[in-house]
Amino acid sequence: MKRFKGEVAWFCKSRGEGMIYSPDHQQVFYVHYSAINSNQDFKVLNKGAEVEFVLYTNLYMSQVEYVKEVA
């Protein structure tokens, strides 16, 4: 699995979803809270946070499969 670095463009805590901007791809990718690697009970991403992520791609779309904030 290739990991990419990016930045959280936005994340809605109430809906549990958002977008991550990838400078490598020069586009944004959808992220769901279930993809967040965190020890917290309530998983969120902070806007502007630097993250490391893995993409899931099929014939129809690409979305974030795994994401972790870089400390």
N, C-alpha and C positions, 0 to 999 in steps of 0.2 A: 504494500500500500504506500503510495507516494503521499507525503504530507506537504501541505502548502501553508504559507503564512498569509494572513490577511488582517482586516480590521472590521469590527462590527459596525455596519452602516446604521442599523436600527434594530431594536428588539422590543416587542410589546409584551410586558410581563403578564398582563391579563389574558392574552391569547396564546402565549407561550411559543411565539414564532417571530422570525425576523429575517434579516438579510446580512450576509457577510460579503464585503468587497475583497476581491482577489487581484492584487497588482499583477500577478503572473498571467492571469487570464484576461485582465482588464474588463471584468464584469462582476456582477453580484450573484450570489447563490442563496437560495432559500435554506433556512435552518429552523428546525423544530426543537423544542426544549428536550425532547428525548435523546437528541444527539449530543447533549452537553455532558462532558465528563467532569463531574463535581461531586464532592462529598456532602454538599448541602442538601437538605430536604426540598427546598424550593430552588430550582435551577433557573438561573437568569444569566444573560450576558449584558455587559455595560456598553453603551454606545461609545465608539471610539477606542475600545479595548483591542489590544493586539492579540490575535488568536492563531492557533495552529489547527489545521483541519484536514480531513480526508473527504474526498468526493465519492459519491455513488453516481454512476452514470449508466443509463440504459439507452435504448433507441429514441426515447421521447424526452428525456430531461436529465439534468444534473442537479443534485442537491447534496447538502452536507450530511455525511453519515456519522462523523465523529468530530467534535470540536472541543478545544481546551484553551482557556485563557493563558497567555504566556506571562509569567510573573516578572 
